[in-house]
Amino acid sequence: MRGYNFMRPLLLIIVALLTRSLVTNLCVLFGMTPESASSVGVLGMIAAALIMFRNMTKRRPK
């Protein structure tokens, strides 16, 4: 537990939730139904979380 970084999982969760709300609001703004906008928002959230997780777990050259 000594070298565990608490900020990485929190940052991942925050980015995923903010992405979902932003995409959902933009879709509703452009005229989609709330149900469809929510589905697109979840897809955007998953994509953002996967991209961010991949970037955080890359090996860094030393």
matplotlib code that plots the C-alpha trace (Angstrom):
import matplotlib.pyplot as plt

x = [0.0, 3.1, 3.5, -0.2, -1.3, -4.8, -5.1, -5.0, -8.3, -10.0, -8.9, -10.1, -13.6, -13.9, -12.9, -15.3, -18.3, -17.5, -17.2, -20.6, -22.4, -20.8, -21.7, -25.2, -25.8, -24.4, -26.6, -29.7, -28.8, -28.6, -32.0, -31.6, -34.1, -32.8, -32.7, -30.6, -28.4, -27.8, -26.7, -24.3, -23.0, -22.2, -20.3, -18.3, -17.6, -16.3, -14.1, -12.7, -12.0, -10.3, -8.1, -7.1, -6.4, -4.2, -2.3, -1.8, -0.6, 2.0, 5.5, 7.5, 11.1, 13.6]
y = [0.0, 2.2, 3.1, 3.3, 6.4, 7.4, 10.2, 8.0, 6.1, 9.2, 11.1, 8.3, 8.3, 12.1, 12.3, 9.5, 11.1, 14.6, 13.2, 11.4, 14.5, 16.7, 14.3, 13.8, 17.5, 18.2, 15.5, 16.8, 20.3, 19.1, 17.6, 13.9, 12.3, 12.0, 8.2, 8.2, 11.0, 9.0, 5.9, 8.0, 9.6, 6.1, 5.2, 8.4, 7.7, 4.2, 5.5, 8.3, 5.8, 3.3, 6.0, 7.5, 4.1, 3.1, 6.3, 5.9, 2.3, 2.8, 2.1, 5.2, 5.2, 5.7]
z = [0.0, 0.3, -3.4, -4.3, -6.0, -4.9, -7.5, -10.6, -10.0, -8.8, -11.9, -14.1, -12.5, -12.6, -16.3, -17.2, -15.4, -16.8, -20.3, -19.9, -18.7, -21.4, -24.2, -22.9, -22.6, -26.1, -27.6, -26.0, -27.1, -30.7, -30.5, -29.5, -27.1, -23.6, -23.7, -26.9, -25.5, -22.4, -24.4, -26.5, -23.2, -21.8, -25.0, -24.7, -21.0, -21.8, -24.6, -22.5, -19.6, -21.9, -23.5, -20.2, -18.6, -21.6, -21.3, -17.5, -17.8, -20.5, -19.5, -19.3, -20.4, -17.5]

ax = plt.figure().add_subplot(projection="3d")
ax.plot(x, y, z, "-o")
ax.set_aspect("equal")
plt.show()
